[in-house]
Amino acid sequence: MKPSSNRRTFLKSMGLLGLGTTISPLILQACKQAESDKLSKEVLKDPLFNISLAQWSLHKMLFAGELDNLDFATFTKSQFGIDAVEYVNAFFKEKAKDLSYLGEMKTRAKDAGVQSLLIMIDGEGYLGDVDETSRNQAVENHKKWVEAAKFLGCHSIRVNAFGRGTAEEVAASAIEGLGSLASFAKPFDINVIVENHGSYSSNGRWLADVIEGTGMDNCGTLPDFGNFCIRRSNGSEWGGECIEEYDRYLGVAEMMPFAKGVSAKSYDFDEDGNCIETDYERMLQIVKDAGYTGYIGIEYEGSQLSEVEGVKATQKLINRIGSTLG
C-alpha cells in the first residue's frame, strides 16, 4: 500500500522517500507515531478552552499523604503544565483563618506561575436548610471561606444548596441562604457559585431558578458534567444507589447562563480516549454555544487509571475535542 499524500509529505521531510520498498513496517509505525505526536503538539498550541485542575482529582494522593496541599499548585504546573487550580477546603479545613498558612499557599502558587481560581466548600452546613437558625449558621460558617478566597486571589467559592423538605421549601430556603452569603461576599468581589451536587441541586431547572431568585449577580453556578442524580435509594444526597437521574446535557445547558466556572467530570475512557460516561463533544459544544470564556476545571474521579494519568487523559480529550468544535 502506498503512503497517503500527508504521510508521503511527512516521510519526505524525514528523508525516507526514495528508499523504494525497503521501508520496514517498524519504520512506518515510528513515522506514524512521530506524525501523530507532531499534530498533537500543534493542536495544543492554541486550545479553545482554558483548563484548570480541581484538587479533588488528586484526592487519593492527598488523603494518603503522597501529596501535600501546599505542594498542589507546584505539582499541577510541573506534572500537567496547567496554570490554574481549584482548591477543596477538606485539604486545609482548619486553616481558613490561618494567614501564615494561606500566605504560604499563595506564595507557592505565585512562584509556580499558577492562578488560584476558587475554593470548593463542603461540610459547613446546608445553605438551603429549611430551619432558619441552622441556615443562618451555615451562612456564618461559609464567611471565613469568602475571606480566605479573597486572600488567595480567587474569584469564587463553590458551595452546596442542600436542604431537606419539598422542592419548593428548599428552593425558598436556598434563595435566602445563598442570597445572604452572596451579599456578604459582594464587597470582597467574590462569587458564590453552586454545583449540581445531588438531590434538588442536580435538577438544572431547579438550580437555575434558585440562582435567578437570589437577584445577586455574584451568585452563579458551577455546572459539572456528572453529578446529576436527583434521587437515591437512601434518601441522601450521596451514598445510596441512584434511582433517578436528570439529563446531564439539559442540566448543563440550563445552568450555563449563570456559570462562573465549569467542571469537566471524568471517570473512564475507551480505547480512543473518549470519556465513557459523557459525550464530551456534545457537552463542550453546549459550553461553547453558551458563550462561556472562563476556565474548565478537570475533575477526574476514575479508578482504572491513576489520578495523574486520569488528569492527563481528560486534559488531552478537552484539547482534542476543543480543536474540532464549530
N, C-alpha and C positions, 0 to 999 in steps of 0.2 A: 504494500500500500504506500502510495506517495505521500510525503508530508503535506499538510494543508498549507495554504498560502501564508498564513500567520506563522505556522511552525517553520515553513521554509525560510521566511524572513528572519526568524529568531535563530535558526541554525546557521544562516549565512553570517549573522552578526557575531556568531561564536566561531566562525571559520571552519564549520563542519560540513558545509556543502562541497561538492566536488570530490567527495570520497566514494562516490558510486554506491555499491551495495555493501560496503564494508562497515557501515554504521550498525553497531550492535544494538539489540533491544535495550541493553543496560544504559547505553549512551543516550538513546532516545528517551528512556524513562527519566534519566537525570536532567535532560534538557526540558522535558515536560514539567518537572518539579521546579526547576530554576525559573522557567517562564511563569509558572503559577505564582511563585514567591514574588517575582518582579511585579506582576499585575496586582497582587495583594497589597504590596507596598504603595503602588500608585493610587489604589483606591483609598488607602488610609491617609493620603496627603491632605485631602480636603473633605473630611467626613461631614455628612449632613447634620448630624446631631452632636452636641457636646455631651460627653459622658462623664459621670461621676461614679463613685463607688459607695454603696451603702455598707456601713460597718457590719451589719448583720450577715453579709456574705461570708465573713470570716469568723462567725460566732463560735464555731467549734474550736478553732485555734486560740481565740481569746479566752474562752472559758477554761481551756486546758492549760493555759499559761504559756502556750507556744508563741504567742504574740501579745505584747503589752499595749494597752490603749495609747500610751504615749508614743509608741512607735508606729501607730496605724497610718498616719499621713505619709511618713517617710517610706514605709513598706509599700503603700499604694503607688507611690511615684516610681520607686525602683523596680517593682515587680511587673507593673502593668502600664507604666507611662501615663497614668491617669492623674490629672492635676486638680481634682476637686473631690471632696469627701462629704459624707453624710454620717454623722455620729449617732450612736444609740446610747441613751442615758444609762442603760443597765451596766455598761462597762466603766462608768465613773459615777455611780449613783450617789455616793456620799461626798462628791467633790463639787457639787453645784455652786457652793459659795466659797470654795477654796481658791482664792485668786492666784495663789502661788502655783497651784497645780494647773489651773486653767491657763495661766501665763506660760507655763512650760508647753502645754498643748499648742497654744497659739504660736510660740516661737518656733517649735519644731515644724509646724505646718508651713510657716513663712519661709524658714530656711530651706525646706524641700521644694518650695515653689508651688505649694498646694493651697487651694482655696477652701475654706470651711463654709459649707452651704447651709446646713441645718442640723438640728438635733432631734432625733425621734424619741418621744417621751412615752414611757409606759409605767404602770404601777403607781400613778399619782392620783387615782380616784376617777370616778365617772363624771365627765362633764355634761352628760345627759341624764344624770341621776334625777329621778322624779322627786326625791326628797330634797327640799331646798337647802337644808343645813349641810347635808352631805355634798350637794353640788357646789355650794359656796366654798366648802373646804377643799374640794378638788381644784377649784379656780385658784385658791390661795396656794395650794401645793405646786401648781404649774408656774407661778410667777417667778420663782427663783430660776427656772429654766429659761424664761424670757430674758432675764438679766444675764445669764451665762451665755446665751446665744449672741446677745449684743456684744459682750466682751470678746467672744471668739471671732466675731466678724461675720456671723451667719446672717441669712436673710429670713429664716423661719424656724419655728419649732413645729414638729409634726405631733398631733395629739389624736386621741380617740373620742368618738362621740357615743360612747356606750351608755346604756341605761336599761332598766328593767320596767316594763309596762307595755301598754299598747303602742303601736307605731306613732299615733298622734300624740300620746302623752310624752314619749321620749323625744319626739321631734320638738315639741314646745320647750321641753327642758333643755335640750341641746342648743336651741337657739339662744336661750337665756345664758347658759354656761359659756358657750363659745363667744357670744357677743360681749359678755363681761370680760373674758380673758383678752379678747381682741382689743377692747377699749383700753385695757391696761398696757397692752403691747404696742399700741399705736405710737406713743411718744418715743418709744425705743426704736421705731422703724423696723419692727419685727412682725412677720406674718404668722398667723395661727392657721395651720393647714391640717385638714383631716384626711386620713387614708381610709379607703374601703378596707375594713379590718375585722369584719364579722358582724353577724346579726343585721340590724337595720342599716348600719353604715355600708353594708355591701350591696345595698339596693341603690343603684346610681341615681335614680329619680328622687328617692327619699333624701339622699345626701345633698344633691343639688338644691333641693327646695329648702333644706335646713340652712345651707350656706347663704342662699339668697335671703332667707328670712332674718339673718343677723343684721343685714344692712351695712356691714362693715367691709370696706374694700381691702382690708388686710386680713380678711378671713377667707380662706380658699380651700382647695382640695389638693391631694397628692394621689392621683389615680395610679393604682397598682394593677399590673396585668393579671395578677392572680387574686386570691382573697375575695372570691365572690360567693362564698357560702353564706346564705341568709338564714338557714335553719339547720341545727344539728340535733342529733338524737338525744343528747343530754340537756338540751335547752340552753347551753352556754355559748359564748362567742367562739370558743376554741375547745378542742379536745375530743368531742364526740364525733361520730360519723356524720358526714354531710348528707342531709336528706332533701335539701332544696338549694339549688344554685341559681344565681342571677346570671343572665347572659353577659359575659365579660366584655364583649365588643360594644354592646349597647351601653353597658355601665360606664366604660371609659369615655365613650362619646358624650354621655350625659354629664360627666364630671369635667371634661376638658375646658369648657368655658370659664371655669373657676380655678383651673390648675396653676399652681405656682411651683410645681415640681411634678416629675413623672417617675414611677418606679417600675423598672423592667424586671419583673419576676421570672425566674427560670429554674427548672429542676433537671430535666433530662433532655438529651439530644439524640437525633437519629444519626445514621452514618454520613449524612450530607451536612451535618452541623446545624440542622434546624431544630428549634425547640419543639418538643413533642406536645406539650400541653397548650401552647398558644401559637397561633399563626402570626408570627412577627411581622410579616409583610402587611397583613391586614391591619394589625394593631398600630404599627408605626405610620401607616398611611392615615389612620384616624388622627394620630397625634399631629402629623404634618398638616393635614387639612384644617385642623383647628387653629393653625397659625402659631403654634407653640414654638418658642425660640429658646427656652431655658434648657437646663441640663436634664438628661435622662440617667437616673441612678440605677446601676446594676445591683440586683438583689438575688444572688444565687443561693438556692436552698436545697440543691440536689445531693444525692449520695453516691451516684455512680462514678462521678468524677470527684477529685479532691477539690477543696474550696478554691485553691489557686487556679487549677485547670478549668473549673466551672466558670470562674470570673472571666478567664481568657476566652472561653468558648462563647460566652454571652457578648463580650466586647466585640469579638470577631463577627458574630451574627448581626449585631446592630449596625456595624460599619458596612457589612456586605449588603444588607437589605437597604440601608440608608442611601447607598450609592445608586440604587435602581429605582427609587421612588419617583413618580411623576409629579 
